[in-house]
Amino acid sequence: MKYGNCECGGKIIETIITYSRFHNGKFVIFENVPVGKCLECGEKVFKGKVLEKIEQLSKKTDKLKKVQVPVAVYE
């Protein structure tokens, strides 16, 4: 997949990341997500198809693997 160049002028290459977000109050982690990443500034660029797939998976949280995650409160 081609991403072109970043606004900073750096080259964007495809890499695989772990991406997390909240959806309807639930924290969801997505593994093996393809994303463009700028070699200069680190900006991430998601393709539309990837975002659509993440949205579809977010709606199926009842079918996803559940794990326990320790949470620390910063005081």
C-alpha positions in Angstrom: 0.0 0.0 0.0 1.3 3.4 -0.9 0.9 6.3 1.6 2.9 9.0 -0.1 4.8 11.6 1.9 3.9 13.1 5.3 3.0 16.7 5.8 6.4 17.2 7.4 8.1 15.9 4.2 9.1 12.6 5.6 8.6 9.3 3.9 5.7 7.1 5.1 6.2 3.3 5.2 3.8 0.6 6.1 4.3 -1.1 9.5 2.2 -3.3 11.8 1.1 -1.9 15.2 -1.1 -2.7 18.1 -3.9 -0.1 18.2 -6.3 0.5 21.1 -9.4 2.6 21.5 -12.6 3.0 23.5 -15.8 1.9 21.9 -19.1 2.3 23.8 -17.3 2.6 27.1 -15.2 -0.6 26.4 -11.5 -0.6 25.9 -10.6 -2.7 22.8 -7.1 -3.7 21.6 -6.5 -4.5 18.0 -3.3 -6.5 17.1 -1.6 -6.7 13.7 -3.1 -3.4 12.3 -1.4 -2.2 9.1 -0.7 1.5 9.3 1.5 4.0 7.5 4.2 5.6 9.8 6.3 8.6 9.0 10.0 7.9 9.3 10.7 11.5 10.4 7.9 12.6 12.8 6.2 9.3 13.6 2.8 10.4 12.4 0.5 7.5 11.7 -1.8 7.3 8.7 -4.7 4.7 8.5 -6.2 3.7 5.2 -10.0 3.9 5.0 -10.4 0.1 4.6 -8.4 -0.4 7.8 -10.6 2.0 9.7 -13.7 0.4 8.4 -12.5 -3.0 9.6 -11.6 -1.6 13.0 -15.1 -0.2 13.3 -16.7 -3.5 12.3 -14.6 -5.4 14.9 -15.4 -2.7 17.5 -19.1 -3.6 17.2 -18.5 -7.2 18.0 -16.8 -6.8 21.4 -18.9 -9.7 22.8 -17.1 -12.1 20.4 -13.6 -10.9 21.1 -11.1 -12.6 23.4 -11.2 -11.2 26.9 -8.1 -10.4 28.9 -7.5 -8.8 32.3 -5.5 -5.6 32.3 -4.0 -4.1 35.4 -4.9 -0.4 35.8 -3.0 2.1 37.9 -4.6 5.4 39.0 -2.3 8.4 38.7 -2.7 10.6 41.8 
